[in-house]
């Protein structure tokens, strides 16, 4: 391990990170190398991630709408 995360390596290779995790796990099992459960170390579950992303998306949409209104307001002021 040279410090690169599986997620980063998967991105660099154009692979799904779960696929690469699976391959690494299979390799380790075949060569009797101890493995860790990947899901135990994840920062958030898929459900938590989905909730967080939905909240962020809602805020981003609100900010976008405010900026559109401000741009329209200032465009009128300059005319």
N, C-alpha and C positions, 0 to 999 in steps of 0.2 A: 504494500500500500504506500503510494507516494503522496498521500494527502488528498488525492482527487476523490470526490464523492461519486458514488455509483450514479446518482442523478446527473451530475456534470458529465461524466463519461458517456452516459446514455444519450444526453443531448448532443454531445460532440459526434457521436456515431449515428445520430438520427434514429435512435431506438426508444421504445417505451421503457421507462425506468423499471417497471415491474418485470418486464421481459429479462432485462439484464440482471436484476436481483435473482430471478429464477435460475438463470444460467450460472451465476456465481454460486448459488446454493447447491445446485446439482454438482458442480465441479468440486466444491468442498466436501460434499457427501461421498463422492466417488474416490476422493483422495484422503478420506478420514481427517479432514480439517474441521475443527470446531466451528459451528455456525451460531449466529445470533438470530433471534426472531426479529425480522425487519419491522413488523408492525408494532412491537413493543417500544421501539425507539422512535417511531414517527411522532412528530410534534402535535399533530392533530388528526383526528379521524376524518374520513371522507365526509361524514355528516357535518362535523364541526367546520371543515373547510368550506363546504357548500354554504352553510349559514354565514360564515365570515365573508365569503365572496359576494353573496347576495346583499349583505349590508353595505359593503364597499361599493357595489354597483349602484345601489340606491343613492348613496351619497354623491357618487360621481355624476349621476344623472341630474341630481338637484343642482350641483355646482355648474354643470353644463347649461342648464336652463337659466340659471342666474346670469351667467356670462352672456348668453344670447340676448337676454333682456337688457343687460347693461350696454352691450354693443349697439343694440337698436336704439336705445335712449341717447347714447353719445353720438350716434350717426345723425339723429334728428337735430341735436344741439349744434352740430357743425354746419348744418345746411343753412 
